[in-house]
């Protein structure tokens, strides 16, 4: 019988990007919060040692390039697992959006296979494995609200945001992360006092105050890659959203809704332009197994 997990998306409450490190990654400082938008993943152990991945969304790789498949293969190799796994991914999180769908799916694969294959790995071991797969994957193993530093794998827990309504808008085109980081020019932005002010609002658990101070250093780079990205932000601001910032490296943007009426207006205007829009709320945890 298949076991089903929900793998949540994330929003960055702020994103400060530094210089390139010796390993080729940029040093970052960000706070990421899991939200109620989630992919649905079904796992089923198989007698053979093969890993099968199917997904209902175009553009998602089904072979070894899939991060969830890579996570399963890593567990097999490291612990000599001879049992296989069949995985079906029902995508709700759009790809190339900056919302972390691929990383969240990989984290779900680690957590699910650890249970299904009876590996008895603890959270620290799973997060260490997650860091080998991708920079954001350790965050999704843990979930909630975390300050993430290094290349994103060094986590410090923060009190999750209180209940609040956020709108996410994703245009039809994506923004490859590598392209955005290549277009990033270090030193053009100063994080102070924005960073200390934003951390203060997070500590106060004040979404409205946070909306006034949040920032994302990659926004200029994203707009150099796709100038029309600015149009998405402009629409969201004009519709009454506050604190509109890019989600990770894009191409989705997100902002705080003052009420459901504003959120519904954003959804309607986005749909009229052929853009996807989601209304989400912060969630305290991360991955969730659905038990019938």
HUURNOR-V178712 format. One record per pair of residues at least 12 apart in sequence whose ideal C-beta (glycine too) atoms are under 7 Angstrom apart, sorted by the first residue. I is the first residue (numbers start at 1). J is the second residue. D is the distance in whole Angstrom. If there is no record, write none. Layout:
I|J|D, I|J|D
This chain:
2|42|4, 2|43|6, 2|44|4, 3|43|5, 3|112|6, 3|116|6, 3|289|7, 4|40|6, 4|41|7, 4|42|5, 4|290|4, 5|41|5, 5|108|5, 5|112|5, 5|287|6, 5|288|7, 5|289|5, 6|38|4, 6|40|6, 6|287|7, 6|288|5, 6|290|7, 7|38|6, 7|39|5, 7|41|6, 7|104|4, 7|105|5, 7|107|7, 7|108|4, 7|287|6, 8|34|4, 8|35|6, 8|37|7, 8|38|5, 8|104|6, 8|143|7, 8|283|6, 8|286|6, 9|35|5, 9|37|4, 9|38|7, 9|93|5, 9|99|4, 9|100|6, 9|101|6, 9|104|7, 10|32|5, 10|33|6, 10|34|5, 10|35|7, 10|99|6, 10|100|5, 11|33|6, 11|35|6, 11|166|7, 11|247|6, 11|254|5, 12|30|5, 12|31|7, 12|32|6, 12|216|6, 12|247|6, 12|248|6, 13|31|4, 13|33|6, 13|198|7, 13|202|6, 13|210|6, 13|214|6, 14|30|6, 14|31|6, 14|195|7, 14|198|5, 14|214|5, 14|215|5, 14|216|7, 15|28|7, 15|30|4, 15|216|4, 15|217|6, 15|218|6, 15|248|7, 16|28|7, 16|29|4, 16|30|7, 16|191|5, 16|195|6, 16|217|6, 17|184|6, 17|217|4, 17|218|6, 18|186|7, 19|186|5, 25|135|7, 25|151|4, 26|181|6, 28|149|7, 28|151|7, 28|152|6, 29|149|5, 30|148|5, 31|145|6, 31|147|5, 31|158|6, 31|202|6, 32|139|5, 32|146|6, 32|148|6, 33|145|5, 33|160|7, 33|161|6, 33|282|5, 34|143|5, 34|144|6, 34|283|5, 34|286|5, 35|166|7, 35|280|4, 35|281|7, 35|282|6, 35|283|6, 36|280|5, 36|281|5, 36|283|6, 37|92|6, 37|93|6, 37|168|7, 37|278|5, 37|280|5, 38|92|6, 39|89|6, 39|90|7, 39|91|5, 39|92|6, 39|93|5, 39|101|6, 39|104|7, 39|105|6, 40|90|4, 41|87|6, 41|89|5, 41|105|6, 41|108|5, 42|88|5, 43|85|6, 43|87|6, 43|112|5, 43|116|6, 44|86|5, 45|83|5, 45|85|6, 45|116|5, 46|84|4, 46|85|6, 46|86|5, 48|84|5, 49|82|5, 49|84|5, 50|84|5, 51|69|5, 51|72|5, 51|73|6, 51|84|6, 51|85|5, 52|86|5, 52|87|7, 53|66|5, 53|68|6, 53|69|5, 53|87|5, 53|89|7, 54|88|5, 55|89|4, 55|91|6, 56|90|5, 56|91|6, 57|91|4, 57|95|7, 59|95|5, 60|89|7, 60|91|6, 60|95|6, 67|102|5, 67|103|7, 67|105|6, 67|106|4, 67|133|6, 67|134|6, 68|87|6, 68|89|7, 68|105|4, 68|106|5, 68|108|7, 68|109|4, 70|106|7, 70|133|6, 71|106|4, 71|109|4, 71|110|5, 71|133|5, 72|85|5, 72|109|5, 72|113|6, 74|129|6, 74|132|7, 74|133|7, 75|110|7, 75|113|5, 75|119|7, 79|119|6, 81|117|5, 83|117|6, 85|113|6, 87|109|7, 89|105|6, 94|170|5, 94|252|7, 94|276|6, 95|174|6, 96|174|2, 96|175|6, 96|176|6, 96|251|6, 97|170|5, 97|174|7, 97|247|6, 97|251|6, 97|252|4, 98|246|7, 98|247|4, 98|248|3, 98|249|5, 98|250|5, 98|251|7, 98|252|5, 99|247|5, 99|252|6, 100|136|5, 100|140|7, 100|248|7, 103|134|5, 103|136|4, 103|137|5, 103|140|6, 104|140|4, 106|133|5, 106|134|6, 106|137|5, 107|130|6, 107|137|5, 107|140|4, 107|141|5, 107|287|6, 108|287|5, 110|126|5, 110|129|6, 110|130|6, 110|141|6, 111|126|7, 111|141|7, 111|287|5, 114|126|6, 123|141|7, 126|141|5, 127|141|5, 127|142|7, 131|153|4, 135|151|5, 135|152|4, 135|153|6, 136|152|6, 138|153|5, 138|155|6, 139|152|7, 139|155|6, 140|286|6, 140|287|7, 141|286|7, 142|155|6, 142|286|6, 143|285|5, 143|286|2, 143|287|6, 144|157|7, 144|160|5, 144|284|6, 144|285|6, 144|286|6, 145|158|4, 145|159|7, 145|160|4, 145|161|6, 146|158|6, 158|202|6, 159|205|6, 160|282|6, 160|284|5, 161|205|6, 161|207|6, 161|282|4, 162|205|5, 162|207|7, 163|281|6, 164|207|4, 164|256|6, 164|281|7, 164|282|7, 165|257|4, 165|260|7, 165|263|6, 165|279|6, 165|281|6, 166|254|6, 166|255|7, 166|256|6, 166|257|7, 166|280|5, 167|236|7, 167|241|6, 167|254|7, 167|255|6, 167|257|5, 167|263|5, 167|266|4, 167|277|6, 167|279|6, 168|247|7, 168|252|5, 168|254|5, 168|277|7, 168|278|5, 168|280|6, 169|232|6, 169|236|6, 169|252|6, 169|253|5, 169|266|7, 169|270|5, 169|275|6, 169|277|5, 170|251|6, 170|252|4, 170|275|6, 170|276|4, 171|232|6, 171|251|6, 171|275|5, 172|274|6, 172|275|7, 173|226|7, 173|251|6, 174|251|5, 175|222|6, 175|225|6, 175|226|6, 175|249|6, 175|250|4, 175|251|4, 177|249|4, 179|225|5, 180|218|6, 180|221|5, 180|222|5, 180|225|6, 180|249|4, 180|250|6, 181|249|7, 183|221|4, 183|224|5, 183|225|5, 184|218|6, 184|221|4, 188|220|7, 189|217|5, 194|213|6, 194|215|5, 197|213|4, 198|210|7, 198|213|4, 198|214|6, 201|213|6, 207|256|6, 210|243|7, 211|242|4, 211|243|3, 211|256|4, 212|243|7, 214|243|5, 214|245|5, 215|245|7, 216|245|5, 216|246|5, 218|246|6, 218|249|5, 219|245|7, 219|246|5, 222|246|6, 222|249|7, 222|250|4, 226|251|7, 229|250|6, 229|251|6, 232|253|5, 233|253|5, 235|269|6, 236|253|6, 236|255|5, 236|266|6, 239|262|7, 239|265|5, 239|266|5, 239|269|6, 240|258|6, 240|262|5, 241|255|3, 241|256|6, 241|257|6, 241|262|7, 241|266|6, 242|255|6, 242|256|5, 243|255|5, 243|256|5, 263|279|4, 267|279|7
